[in-house]
Structures are given as structure tokens and as C-alpha cells.
Amino acid sequence: MFRRLLIANRGEIACRIIATARRLGITPLAVYSDADRDARHVRLADEAFCLGPAEAAQSYLDIPRVLEAAKVLRADAVHPGYGFLAENAGFAEACAAAGLVFVGPPAQAIRDMGDKRRAKALMAAAGVPVVPGDADVAPPLTGAGEAASVPAAPGDPAAEDARLAAAAEAVGYPVLLKAAAGGGGKGMRVVAAAELLDEALAAARREARAAFGDDRLLLEKYLAAPRHIEVQVFADTHGQVVHLHERDCSVQRRHQKVLEEAPAPGLTPALRGALGEAAVAAARAIGYVGAGTVEFLCQDGRFWFMEMNTRLQVEHPVTEAITGEDLVAWQLRVAAGEPLPLAQTDIPCHGHALEARLYAEDPARGYLPATGTLWHLRLPTGEGVRVDSGVDQGDVITPHYDPMIAKLVTHGRDRAEALARMRQALAATEIAGVATNLSLLGRLLADADFARGAVSTRYLEARPTLAAPADLPAAWPALAALALHCTDPAAVAGAGPWASGDAWRLNLPGRVWLEFTLAEQDHAGWLEREGAGWRVALEGCPPVCMSARCLPGALDVTFADQRLRPSMARRGDTLVLWLSGQAWPVRQRYPAEAAAAASAPGSLASPLPGQVIAVHVAEGDRVTAGQPLVVVEAMKMEHVIRAPHDGCIRALNFAPGARVDEGEALLVLAAPD
């Protein structure tokens, strides 16, 4: 076994690998960018090396710089985690050339599966069913042993577009565009009709180039309502190949997974066995070594190969939960030349496990990623609960990398117990400082269709109400007003009749005036003492009488024979209340704010911080509603700003390449004359 391990990654996976390395007596070594100087994985590692600027291309994706880090830190081996260089065959070869053990598969296997068109041809040759697509119109491979080289990028983009258009007509719309060089939802677009293909091709290519440095695309038939089932495989250098059961990853947004579980519910024993056999056959066909995941689409009792990820998956903890095995330890032992710890017949499957991904994003705004400081963070604990996170309270979610905050994993004797534990884990989670998908996850777990396992990759798409903002209970504006006053620093610190906490006035009722925003709605009104409690009168709402005790981190409130105890945290003028897994941000306003100048009439603001990568219009252009105007990239995903109505472009405030903050006006769109 090697002694010093460089982890060429960041975030929760780097922290996860550090934990296993320490358990095995291996010294963990970290790398970081300028944006990650104070990141949790850097704090946990024994030693760390700065790769460079925040942009991934100049830090985590810079192979010579990563190899320099390995040399300076005297590493014996390199673990790439997932993402970044994990599926880069050139990086695997460069590690070998530098005398480093690459904790991953052979470079050739990465090439075989990294090129999605070639992967499909190899799997078809190995007898694994594949999804119909443009690979079917290309010259077929003669066999799985044919030399595998990455095809050169097409020299004529117009000819490549024409080929993909012909393939789309051949398999029939709708079709799915995918990056040929990588996965994770990057460069993926669903195209419903021929007239939408050109715009989708351009956007998918840009996104694929930004994520993988390669803009080649793959086209497949878009299946109506499949399940996304993947099988964890492992192979060693001694010829053994096994699978560690399957996972259901159907619940997705923007083609990226939100919730996974193992084993997949509702599969027949015959289908379960066939999936495992096909995954092992796929790994054998390419001479695989190490951890890999073979992904399938399943529908109507049939399955088709989709892709193989030649790395550890984000959702590997659910497999660890049902098998009791440490997959990172397996990776390290296999990379050191040891045989697999277990034969196929010895791999257990105990109970059921779920993983929920907590993202810094706003589901109600199209899952836009969010940024900011995590000024309050409380993650759950308890029996059958595991949390993998790359952040601590006080850390910053930047626009440079994936917006994941943590993975919550629960395990139970059966699916019902795992679900119950996940619901409790979500209800105990508190995050303030960024928008999150916490409420979405809670509603998802409460959905009857999910509870009975009736999911597909269209599950969230078909249930937009799960992502919509929660309905505001009638009493919550009054409760928010009371919580704001109870946590006001002046009220807490004050004493005597002149203190704001007593709201004392000569010959008048003691009143406190408040203005605040709750659930994107503005409220204003007053509170006054009434006996031992408070009377809260807000504009447009009937008065509410409440009694309350302000406890450390919570508010104990009684009104109308109902008692609530929401958790709460305050920072400056911002307060967040949590109850039953639902977060309610409250921002106190002041009268002067109402007079603050608004943005210019007709201005279209950036919905998130990022970089302008395309401007499709010029000043003076007339545009129609729905027309693409500007494209902003954040966290390797594109966000198209479209015209909300017909009009004329009066001003453009940013050019391609410029960085913008959330809320900055990108352009001014005047109403039509």
C-alpha cells in the first residue's frame, strides 16, 4: 500500500477520501485553488498545495500543475475523485509517466467509455442493448477488441450538424443531445422538434467545451418515461469482476441526480439479475480495473446501456450502506495491486438506503445555482444517518464549482424505515445564507408516488408544484414579525422603559413598527404588548394575539390554541425560521429602503452571478417574446436570458467574457412603440 496520497479534487469527495486514507494509515494530501484557500478539504488534509486561480481550467484541470503538486508533496499515488480529471485518460497516462499510481481504471478503458459514441459501439459488440441514436448511422465496430482511439473533433461543424440532423430525423423526435466526452448533465439538451435543433446544438457544444474541453456531441432517441438504473462494478488486476448491486437514480433535475436509492425498488429478480450480468460483461469487454458504474435506462421491463462512468460516483454511499463495504478502501487496495476483498457470491445486500443531495440552488427559479456565505449550518445526526459534506458553517459557496452543500444518506431495515429516517434528517437540517433545495426534498419525500417507487427521469419535470414555493401559512407573517422583534439586538440588549424591547411611549400603547419581506412578499405593521403576550397587526392581515418565549436557536410561540416551536437563526437584518423541513427567510426593511432607486425601467437582470458567454442581439434590434438575448454561464451550466415581451434593445451593459453579479442589469429592453 502507498504511503502518501494526493487527492486531485475538492469538496465533499476530497473530504470523503481523506477519511478513508487516514483509516488505512495513508497520509492525505490536498490541492486547492485561490477560491478554496480556506476550504474544508484543505483544513482536513495533512499538507496542501495551491494550484492557481479559481477557474478550474487554471487549477483543478491543469495537469502539469497537479503533477507538480504531487512532486512537491512527495505523493506515491493520486486519487482523482469524480469530476475534473477523474475521467481524463491523458491525466491517467501522465500520472503513470511521473511514477505515480493512478487510483482509477487503465487509460484505455477511460477512452473507450469516455467517448460516448465509441462506448455504445463497444457495448453493442459485447451484446449489451444500447439506445438508438446517431452511433447507429456511423460505421459499426467489428468487435470489442478493435483499437480504441478518441475520434478527432470534426473539421467541418456544418457537416457535423447535418449528420446529427439526419440522425434525428432517422430515429424521430424528441431526441437527446449529449456531450461525447463527459457526463453529469453537462452539454445535455432535449430537442422536441427539428426547428429547435440548431439553437440546442450551439448551446450544447458551448457547455460541453466549457466542461470537458471537447465540443463533440452524441444524439440519442429520447425515451418517454424511463427509469435511470445504474450498477456498481469493481474489477481487479487479477481478472476478477463483480457488481455490488444496483441503484435507482431516476429523480433528476436538468439531467443531474437529486435523490438516489439502493437497491432499486420494484425490479423483478430476473431484471435485477440481467442488469448485473450486463454490467459485469461491459466491464470485462474493456479490460476494466477499479470502481466503475454502468448506467442503464429501463422501461417496460427492458433496459438499454446509456454510458459507463469510469470513476467513483457521487451516490456511492448508498451502495456502501447496503453492503457494509468502504468503496474508497476497495479502490485504494485494487490500485495497490491487491485482489478484490469479496467474491460475487459473498457480497451482501442488507436493507435499503437513500441519498438526498443538498444543493445551493433555487428550485422555484428553474434550479438556478445560488452563492453566498453559509452563516448558519446544522446537519442531521442519528441512527442510520450519514452526512458527507465539503463545507462547514462560515464557508462560502462560490460560482466557480458545483453547488452541492452536502449529501444526506439514511439506511434502514427496509425502504419504509430508510424513508422515515430521511424525512427526519431533512426536518433537522438548517441552512442559512444561500437558497437551497431543502424544501423540495421534503416535499419529494412526502409525495405518494415517490413513496410507492413510481418514478422515472421525468418525475420532477411532471410535478412542477414540488419545486414551487410553499404556500405561506396565514399566521406566519405575524410570527415572523414577532421573531424579528424578539431577536432584534437592541431589544435583547435593552432594559428599562426607554429600551426598544419594551416599546414604551408616554400615554400611548407600547408599539413597535416593523417592515419586512417574507416569502418574497412585503409586510408592514406594528406589535404591541397585550398582557403577557403580543398583539400583531400587519397591513392586509387580521390582528393576531401571540405569546412567545425566545429560546437559544428557537422560538416557542402559542396562538389560537396552537403551539409552534420553529428553529431560528439571525444575522444582521436577516432571520431564517425552520419548521418541519421548511425554511422561511425573513429580511427586515427600513422606511428609507422604499425610496431607494429601482433598476432602470425595462432592464433585464442576471438571475445569478456568472460570466456572460454569448450576446445574441445588438443595440437597436427589435426582438420578440421568448427570443434568446444573452447567455450567462455559472458552475459549468448555461442559463439563457430570453425576452419577456416584444420590444427594442436600448442598451447592452455587458460583452461576452464579462463577469456579472446576481441582479446586475444585463440590458435594457424597451416596450414596443
N, C-alpha and C positions, 0 to 999 in steps of 0.2 A: 504494500500500500504506500502511496506517495505521502509526503510529509507536509507540503505547503501547497495549498490550492488557491489559485486566482479565480475569483468569481467575476466573469466579464458581463455583469448585468447590474441591475439596481432594484429598488423597491422590494415588494414582499417576497419575490422569488430569491433575491440575494439573501434576505434575512432567513428564509427557509433553508437554503443551502448551508448557510453559516451554522445553523443549529445542528444539522446532521454532521457536518465536518467536525465540530467540537466534540460531539459524542463519540466519533471514531478516532479522536486524538490527532486530527489534521488541523494545521494552522490555517484559518481562513483569512484571505487577503482580498481587499476590495478595490474597485476603481470608481471614480466619480467624475462628474462634470462640474463646471463652475456653479450650475444651478443646484447641485446636490452636495455642496461642501458640508452641510450640517445634517445630511440625510441619515435616517435610522440605520441603514446598512453600513454606512461609514462608521457610525458610532459603535456598532457591534463587532466589526472586524478588528483583528489584531493590528493590521497595518493597511494603509490605503494609498492610492496614487491618483493624482489629478490628471485626467485625460485631456481636458481642454474646455472650450466654450460649451454653452448649454445645448446648442444644436447637435443633434445626435450624429450627424454626418461628420462633425469635427471632434467627436468624443467617443461615444459608445460604438459607433460604426467604423471608427478609424483603426483598421487592422494593425498597421505599423505601430501606432501609439499604444494599443493594447499589448502587443508583443513587447514593447519597451517596458511597459509596466510589469509584465511577467519577469523580465530580466532583472529590473531594478529590485523587485520584491523577492527574487530568488524562488520563483514558483516551480514546482515539479509538474503541475497539471493545471488545466484550465476548464472550468465548468461554464458553459455559455448561458445557462438558464433557459428562458424562452423569449422570443422576440430578438431584436437587434441582430447579433451574429450567430444565433443558435442554429440556423439552417443555411449557413453560408459555407459552401464546400471549399471555397478559397481560404477561408479562415481555418477550417479543419486542416487543410494541407499546410498552411503557414505555421500552425502550431507544431505539426509533426516535423517540419523542416527546422524549427527552432529547438527541437529536442524536448517538446512539451507533450504530455499526454492530453489528448482532447477527449473530454468526457462526453462522448456522443458517438454516432454511427460513423462508418467509413465515408470519406468524401464522395465516393461514387454513389453510395446509397442516397446521400443528400441530393446529389444532382439528379438521380433518377426520379426521386419523388418531388423535388423542388420545382422541376419543370412539369406543370400540371398536364400538358398535352402528352408528354412522354410517359408520365406516370400512368395515365389512362391506357395508353397502348401496351405498356408492360403488364398491367393488371389484366387486360383483356387476353393477352397471350398466356397468362398464368391461369386463366379460367375463372377470373373474378368478374362478376357482372359490372358494367360501367354505365353511367348516364349518357344517353345520346347527346352528341354535340359536334363541334367543328372538327374534333380529332377524327371523327368518322369519315370526313371527306379528305383527310390527309393520307398519304401513302402509309399503309399499315406496317408495323414491325414484323419481321419474320420470326422473332422469338424473343424470350426474355433474356437470352444471353447476348443479344446484339450490343455492340459497343454503344455506350450512352454518353453523348456529348450534348452540352447545352446548345440548342439552336441559336444561331446568330439572330439579333434583332432584325426585323425586316427592313430592307433598304428603302422600300417604297411604301410609306404609310398609306397612300391612296389604294395601292394594290391589296394591302393587308385589310383595310376597311372593306374593300369589295369582297374579299374572301369571306370575312366574317358575316357580311350582309347576306351572301349567298348561303352560308351555313344556317343563318337564322331562318331564311325562307324554307330551307330544306327540312329543318326539324320543327318549324312552326312556332309562332309567338304564343305566349311570352317566353323570353329567353333570359339567361343569366350570364352577365359578363363577369369574369374573374381574372385577377392578376395571375399570369402564368408562373411568376417567380415567388409567390408567397401567399399566405392566408390571413386569418384574423379579421376578415371582413374588409380589408384594405383593397381598394380598386374594384369593389364588387358593386354591380348595378343590375337591377331588374329592368328589363325593357319590354313594355307591353305591346308596342306596335312599331312598324317599320319607320314611321316618321319621327320617332324618338331616338332612333339608334345613333345618329351622328353626334348628338349632344352627349349621350351616355358614353360613347366611345372616347370622346375627348376628355371627359371628366374622369373616367376610369383609368385612362392612361396617365393623366397627371398624378392621380393619387397613387397608382402603382409605382410610378417613377420616384415619387417622394418617399414612399415607404421602403422600397426594395432596390432602387437604382436601376430598375428594369421595367419598361412600359409595355412588354408583350402581354397580350390578353388571350384568354380562353373563353369559348362560348359553349353553353350547355342548355339543354331544354329545361325550362323552369317547371318543376313538378308542382302540382296543385296544393297538396297539403301533406308533405312527407314528415316523418319523424327523423331527427338527426341522432343517430346511434353511433357511438364510437367504441372501439375495442382497444384496451391497453395491451400492448405486446412487449415482450422482452426477449432478447437473444444474447447469447454469449459467444466467446471466441472458440468454444468447444463444440459448436454445432447444435446446441440446444435452443429451441424456440418455444415459448409458451405465451399464453394470454392470461390476463388477470381479470377476466370478465369484462362486461360492457357497461357503458354509461349512457344515459339519455341526456342530450344537450339541446333539446328542441326549443326551449324557451329562450328566444333571442330578440335583440333589437339591433337594427342596422347590420344584420348578419353577424353580430357578435353576441356571445352567450351571456345570459343573465343568471340562470339557475340550472344546475346540473344535479343528477342523482344517479346512484348505483345501488343495485343493478337496475336496468331499465324496466319499468313496470309494464305488465301486460303482455310480455312476449311469450309465445309458446315455447316449450322446451326444444322443439325442432328448429325454430327460427333462431333461438339463442345459440344452439349448438352450431348451426350453419354459419352464423356470423363469426363465432370464434374460430372455426376452421378456415374460413376465408381470410381472416386477419393473419393467422399464422402462415397460410400459404403466401399471402402478399409479402410478409417479412422474409420468408425463405427465398422467394423469387428474386429478391435484390441483394441477397447476402447480408442481411441486416445484422447489426450488433448494437446492443444498448436498449434504451427505452424509446418506444415509438407508439403512435396512436393511429390506427386505421379507421377512417371515418366513412360512414355509410349513410345513405338516405333510404328510409324504409317506408313503404306504402302498400297497403292491401296485401300484406303477407309476403311481399317481395323486397329485395334490397339491392342497392347498386353502390359500387365503390365511388366515393367522392374525391378523397385525397388522403394522403398519409402525411402526418406531421412527424418529422424526424427529430423529435425532441420530447422533453417532458411537457405535459400540458398544464395549463392553469388549474384545471379541475382534478388533478391527480390526488388531492386529499380524500375525495370520496372513495377512490379505489383503495387507498391506504386504510380507510376506516373499515371497509368490509373485509379486507384481507388480513389486517393487522400487521402489514409489512411497511417498511420505510423504503419508498421507491428511490429516493435520492441515495440512500445507502446501497441499494442494488446497483444504481448507476456507477457509483464510485468503485464498487467491488468488481463489476464487469470491466470497467476501464482499466483496472489494475491487473486484469487477466484471470480473475477468479471465475469459477463456474457459477451458474445461477444457483441461488440458495435453495430453490424448490423445483421439483418436477411438476408437470401439469396436474397430475392426479392429487398432488399434495397441497395445491393452492386453495385455501378455504374461501367461503363466501358467507360471512356472518352478518345477519341483519340488513339494515338499509341505511343509506347516508345521503344527505343533501348538502349542496353548496350554494350559497347566495353571494353574488358579487356586489359589494357596496361600491358604487361609483359616485364620483363628484360630477353630477350631471343633473339636468332638469328635464325629467320625462315630459312635463306639460309643455315644454318648448321644443319638442322634437328631439329630446335627449341631447340637447346641446351640452358639451362639457363645461364644467364650472371651475373657477380658480379662486384661490384665497387662502387665508390662514385658518388652520383648524384650531380655533381658540378654545374650543371645548370638545373633548373626545372621550366617550365612555363606551367601551366594547364589552360584550357579554362574557360571562363565565358560567360554569356549572357542569353538571354531569352530562356527558355526551356532547359537549360543546367544544369546538376548537376554533381559534381565530388566527389567521395568517395575515399579517399586516406589515406594510413597509413604512408606516408613519406613526408618530406619537403626537400628543397634544402639543400645539405650538408650531408644528411643521407646516410648510406651505405646499399647496397643490399648484403647480405651475402649468403654463400652457404647453410646455415642451414635451411632455411624456403622457403615457396612458393615465387616465383619471381615476384608476382604481384606488380606493382607500383601504379596503380590507376584504377578505373572504371569510364568511361565516360558515362553518361546517358543523352539522349535527349528525349524530349516529344513534340509532335505536334498534330495538329487537325486531321491529318491522317498520314499514313505511309510515304507519299511523303515528308511532312513537317518534320517529325522526321528524315528521311534520310538526307535531306538537312542540317538540323541543326547538325547532326552528322558529315557530311563531313566538315562543317565549324569548328566544335570543334576539329577534328583531325588536320586540317590545322593550327590551332592556338596553337597546343601543341608542346613544345620544351623540349627535354630531352637530356642531355649530361652526359657522364660518364660510361654508360653501353649500350650494344646493346639492341635494343627494337624491338617490332613487330609493331611499329607505321606505317611504310611504308606499311606493309602487310595489316593493317586495312584500310588504304586509298585506296589501290588497290581493296580490297574486296568490299568496299562501291561503287566503280566505276564500278564494274562488272555488266554486263547487266542481267545475270541470277539471281544474288542476288537482283537486283533492282525489278525484277518481282516475287520474292519469290520462285524461283525454286531451292530449296536447299535440301540437305539430309546430313546424317552424313558422307558421302563420298565427300562432296562438296570440301573441301580443298585438300583432297587426289587426287581428279581428276583434280585439277588445280594447278600443281606444279609451274607454272610460277608466281602465286600470291606470293609465298614465295621466289622466286628467286631474286637476287639483281637487282635493277632497272638499266636500260640502262643509261649510262653516257652521257649526252648531250655534243656535240662536244666542246662547248665553256667553259665547266665547269673547265677543268684543268687550263686554263688561268685565269678564275675568281677566282679559289682557290688560285692561286699564288698571285694575286693582293690582295685578302683578307688577306693572311698571312702577306704580307708586310705592309699593312695598319694597321694591329693590332699588329705588332711587337713592344714590349715595347720600344726598342731602337729607332725605327723610330718615335714613338709617342712622346717620351720624348726629342729627339734630336733637335738641332737647329743649323743653320749656315752651311757653306759649308762642314765642316768635319763630320757632323752628318750622320748616316747611312740612315736616312729618305730621304736625298737629293741625296745620292749615288754620290757625287761629286768626279770627278777624273780630274787631270790636263791634258789638251789637249786630253782627251778621253771622249766618251759619258758616262753620268752617268748611270751606270748599277748596278743592284743588282742580285746576283746569288742565286737561291733557289733550294733546293731538298726537295721533299715531297711525301707522299703517299696519294692517293685519290682513294676510291673505290677499295682498295687492289691492285692498280697499282702505280708503282713508276714513278715519273716525275722529270725532272731536266731542268733548263733553266734560262733565265735572263729576267729582266724587265728593261726598260729604259724610261726616260721621252721623250715624244713626244708632244710638245706644252703644252696644259693644261692637257693632258692625259698621258697614258702609252702605250708603245708597249711591248707586252708579247710574247717572243719567247721560246717555250719549245721544247725539242728534240722530233722529230717524229710528231709534230703538226705545222700547218701553223701559222705564226705570227698573233696576234690579237691586234687591237688597241682599247683601252677602256678608258673611263673617269669614275671617281668614286669619291664619297663622303663617307667618313666613318662617320656614324651616331651612336649615342648610341644604341648598340644592333642590328645594321643593316648596310648594305652596299648598297648604291644607285649607280648602275652601268648602263652605256649606251654603247652599241656597235652595229654596223651594223644595226642602226635604231631600235634597241630593247632595252627596259629599264627593268631592273630587280631590285627588292629590297629584297634580301634574308635577313632573320634574321641571326644573328651570335653571337657566344659566344666563348671566347678563354680562355684556362687555360694552361699556360706554352707553350709547343710546339704543343699542340692540339687545333684545331679550328673545330667548327661544324657550318655548314651552313644549314639553313632550308628554303625550298621554296615549297609551295603547299603541305604541309604534308610530304615531302620527306626530310630526313636528310642526309647530306653529311659530314662525318667526314674526316678531313684533319690532317695529322701529319707531322710536319716539321722534316726533317732529316738533318744530317750534314755529310760532306765527311768522317769523321772518322768512322761513323757507318758502311759504306760499307765494312770496313776492319775488323769489329767485327767477331769473330769466330762464325760460324754457329753451330747448333747442330750436334752431331756425325752422319756420314753417315748411313742411314738406320734406324735411331731412329724413333720410333712412339711416338708422344707427346700426353699428355692428352688434350682433347679438352675443358676441363673445370676444375675448382677446385672442389675437392670432395674427396671421400675415396675409395681406392681400396678394393673391396669386394670379388673378385674372380680372380685367375690366372689359366688359363686352360692349360698352357704349362710350360715346363722346359727348361733350357739351353741345347742346342744341339738338341732339337726337330726340325724335319722338318715339315713344315706347308704348306697348300695350300691356294690360294686366297679365301677370304671370311670366313676362319675359325676363330671362336671366340678365342681371345687371352687373353684379360683382361676385367674385368667389373668394371667400375667406377660408384659409386653412388653419386648423388648430388640432394638435395631437394627431397629426397624420391623416385627418379626415377633412373632407371638403364640405363647406356649407355655402349653398348658393343663395344669394340675396336677390329676390325677384321683385318686379314692380307690383305694388299692391293695387295699382289702378293705372289707367291710361294717363299719359302726361308727357312732359318735355323735360329733359335733363338740363337743369340750370347751372349746376356746379358739380365738379368731381373733386373730392378732397384728398384722395389718395391714389397713388400709382402702383402698379404691380411691384411687389417686393417690400412695400412699406408695412410696418407693424402698426396694429391698431389695438386700442383698448376697448373693452366692453362699453357700449353706449356712445362711442365716438361716431359722429355723423360721417358716413361714407360718401354721400352725395345728396344733392337737393333735387327732388322730383316735383316739378310744378304741376298743378292740375291742368287738364286740357283747357285751351282757350274757349 
